[in-house]
Amino acid sequence: MLPPFHYRLWFLTMNCPYCSYHDSKVIDSREINDGVRRRRQCLKCGSRFTTYERLQPASLFVIKNRDKLLTGIRKACEKRPLPSGSADKIADDIEAEIYHSGKVEIPTTVIGDMVMEKLKSLDHIAYIRFASVYREFTDITTLKEVVDTLISGETGVSHPANQLSLLSNDKLEELAKSDPKKVSIESEQPAKSKA
């Protein structure tokens, strides 16, 4: 015969923060945004304390892996003119996408590809930095191919407005003359005002 339910869950009860007694009674319960706030009273010393309970979804990211991911994204975005919190937002978005996919195991290559896509639309320099480590470029030729792909627009990614060009306008014009299909020049230089 099984013991009553509350005895089977004794290990889930909240210990009193004052006397560490294992049992308390709930004197008030209120729903809050993402869970329940409970006022409790210790059955031994009579002290009152508050607990916050919320459902914790199965974590897809081991905390260590999330920290590693954030470190890589932050290094790629270092000293770039990006809004504060961009790296955290990318990590949060990726975590949410993985969570909503419903898959229990996600290969790291998929996560790396997701980061690269997000960085590509955010900042080309951060994208190149991340790609050079993630794709383990062994020589300058591989790096040049990735840069050429970004310049030529074969990926279909528009050049972010707040990002400087990888090449000067003179170099872009020279490339356009040699192969007009490959390079499209957008005038991004602000008009010089006469003072």
C-alpha positions as CSV (number, residue, x, y, z in Angstrom):
1,M,0.0,0.0,0.0
2,L,1.3,3.4,-1.0
3,P,1.5,6.2,1.6
4,P,-0.8,9.2,1.2
5,F,0.1,11.6,-1.7
6,H,1.4,14.4,0.5
7,Y,3.9,12.0,2.1
8,R,5.1,10.8,-1.3
9,L,5.9,14.4,-2.2
10,W,7.6,15.4,1.0
11,F,10.9,15.9,-0.8
12,L,9.2,18.6,-3.0
13,T,8.1,20.7,0.0
14,M,9.7,24.0,0.8
15,N,11.9,24.1,3.9
16,C,11.5,27.0,6.2
17,P,14.3,29.6,5.5
18,Y,14.4,30.4,9.3
19,C,14.5,27.0,11.0
20,S,14.8,24.6,8.0
21,Y,11.7,22.7,9.1
22,H,10.4,20.6,6.2
23,D,6.7,21.3,6.5
24,S,4.6,24.5,6.1
25,K,1.1,25.5,5.3
26,V,-0.1,27.8,2.5
27,I,-1.9,30.8,3.9
28,D,-2.3,32.7,0.6
29,S,-2.0,31.9,-3.1
30,R,-2.0,34.2,-6.1
31,E,-1.4,33.8,-9.7
32,I,1.3,35.9,-11.2
33,N,2.5,36.3,-14.8
34,D,4.3,33.0,-15.2
35,G,3.4,31.0,-12.1
36,V,2.0,31.2,-8.6
37,R,3.1,33.2,-5.6
38,R,2.4,31.5,-2.2
39,R,2.6,32.9,1.3
40,R,3.5,30.1,3.6
41,Q,3.8,29.7,7.4
42,C,6.2,27.2,9.0
43,L,4.4,24.7,11.2
44,K,7.3,24.6,13.7
45,C,8.4,28.2,14.3
46,G,5.4,30.0,12.9
47,S,7.5,32.3,10.6
48,R,6.0,33.4,7.3
49,F,7.8,33.3,3.9
50,T,7.0,33.6,0.2
51,T,7.6,31.1,-2.5
52,Y,7.3,31.6,-6.2
53,E,6.4,28.5,-8.3
54,R,6.5,28.3,-12.0
55,L,6.5,25.5,-14.6
56,Q,10.0,25.0,-15.9
57,P,10.0,23.7,-19.5
58,A,12.4,20.9,-20.3
59,S,15.6,22.8,-20.9
60,L,17.0,22.1,-24.4
61,F,20.2,24.1,-23.8
62,V,22.5,22.8,-21.1
63,I,23.5,26.0,-19.3
64,K,27.1,25.5,-20.2
65,N,26.3,25.2,-23.9
66,R,24.2,28.4,-23.8
67,D,27.1,30.2,-22.2
68,K,29.4,28.9,-24.8
69,L,27.1,30.0,-27.6
70,L,26.7,33.4,-26.1
71,T,30.4,33.8,-25.7
72,G,30.9,33.0,-29.4
73,I,28.2,35.4,-30.5
74,R,29.5,38.2,-28.3
75,K,33.0,37.7,-29.6
76,A,31.7,38.0,-33.2
77,C,29.8,41.1,-32.3
78,E,32.6,42.7,-30.3
79,K,33.2,46.4,-31.1
80,R,30.5,46.5,-33.8
81,P,27.9,49.3,-33.9
82,L,25.0,47.0,-32.8
83,P,22.2,47.6,-30.4
84,S,23.0,46.4,-26.9
85,G,21.6,43.0,-26.1
86,S,21.8,41.8,-29.7
87,A,23.8,38.7,-28.7
88,D,21.4,37.8,-26.0
89,K,18.4,38.3,-28.3
90,I,20.0,36.0,-30.9
91,A,20.6,33.3,-28.2
92,D,17.0,33.7,-26.9
93,D,15.6,33.5,-30.4
94,I,17.5,30.4,-31.2
95,E,16.5,28.8,-27.9
96,A,12.9,29.6,-28.6
97,E,13.1,28.2,-32.2
98,I,14.6,25.0,-30.8
99,Y,12.0,24.8,-28.1
100,H,9.1,25.3,-30.5
101,S,10.5,22.7,-32.9
102,G,9.7,20.1,-30.3
103,K,12.9,18.1,-30.9
104,V,14.7,16.7,-27.9
105,E,18.2,16.6,-29.5
106,I,19.6,19.2,-31.9
107,P,23.0,18.8,-33.5
108,T,25.4,21.6,-32.8
109,T,25.8,22.1,-36.6
110,V,22.2,23.1,-36.8
111,I,22.6,25.6,-33.9
112,G,25.7,27.0,-35.6
113,D,23.9,27.4,-38.9
114,M,21.1,29.2,-37.1
115,V,23.6,31.6,-35.5
116,M,25.2,32.3,-38.8
117,E,21.8,33.1,-40.5
118,K,20.9,35.5,-37.7
119,L,24.3,37.2,-37.8
120,K,24.2,37.5,-41.6
121,S,21.0,39.5,-41.4
122,L,22.3,41.6,-38.4
123,D,25.9,42.4,-39.3
124,H,28.2,41.1,-42.1
125,I,31.4,41.6,-40.1
126,A,30.1,39.7,-37.1
127,Y,28.9,37.0,-39.6
128,I,32.4,36.7,-41.1
129,R,34.0,36.6,-37.6
130,F,31.7,33.9,-36.5
131,A,32.0,31.9,-39.7
132,S,35.8,32.0,-39.7
133,V,35.8,30.2,-36.3
134,Y,32.7,28.0,-36.8
135,R,33.6,26.9,-40.4
136,E,37.3,26.7,-39.3
137,F,38.7,28.5,-42.3
138,T,42.1,27.1,-43.0
139,D,43.2,29.6,-45.6
140,I,42.5,33.0,-47.0
141,T,40.8,31.6,-50.1
142,T,37.9,30.2,-48.1
143,L,37.5,33.5,-46.3
144,K,37.6,35.3,-49.6
145,E,34.9,33.1,-51.1
146,V,32.6,33.9,-48.2
147,V,33.3,37.6,-48.5
148,D,32.7,37.5,-52.2
149,T,29.4,35.7,-51.7
150,L,28.3,38.5,-49.3
151,I,29.4,41.2,-51.7
152,S,27.8,39.7,-54.8
153,G,24.5,39.3,-52.9
154,E,24.1,35.7,-54.0
155,T,22.8,34.9,-50.6
156,G,19.9,37.4,-51.1
157,V,20.8,39.3,-47.9
158,S,20.5,43.1,-48.0
159,H,23.4,45.2,-46.7
160,P,22.4,46.5,-43.3
161,A,22.0,50.3,-43.4
162,N,24.2,50.9,-40.3
163,Q,27.1,48.8,-41.6
164,L,30.0,50.0,-43.5
165,S,30.9,48.3,-46.8
166,L,33.6,45.6,-46.8
167,L,35.2,47.3,-49.8
168,S,35.6,51.0,-50.7
169,N,33.2,52.4,-53.4
170,D,36.3,52.8,-55.7
171,K,37.0,49.0,-55.3
172,L,33.3,48.2,-55.9
173,E,33.2,50.3,-59.1
174,E,36.4,48.6,-60.3
175,L,34.8,45.2,-59.7
176,A,31.6,46.3,-61.3
177,K,33.4,47.4,-64.5
178,S,35.2,44.0,-64.7
179,D,32.1,42.0,-64.0
180,P,28.9,44.1,-63.9
181,K,26.6,41.1,-63.1
182,K,28.6,40.2,-60.0
183,V,28.5,43.5,-58.2
184,S,25.7,46.0,-57.6
185,I,26.7,49.3,-56.3
186,E,24.5,51.2,-53.9
187,S,25.4,54.7,-53.0
188,E,25.7,54.6,-49.2
189,Q,27.9,57.6,-48.7
190,P,26.1,60.5,-47.1
191,A,26.0,63.7,-49.2
192,K,28.7,66.2,-48.1
193,S,27.3,69.4,-46.9
194,K,29.0,72.7,-47.7
195,A,29.6,74.7,-44.6
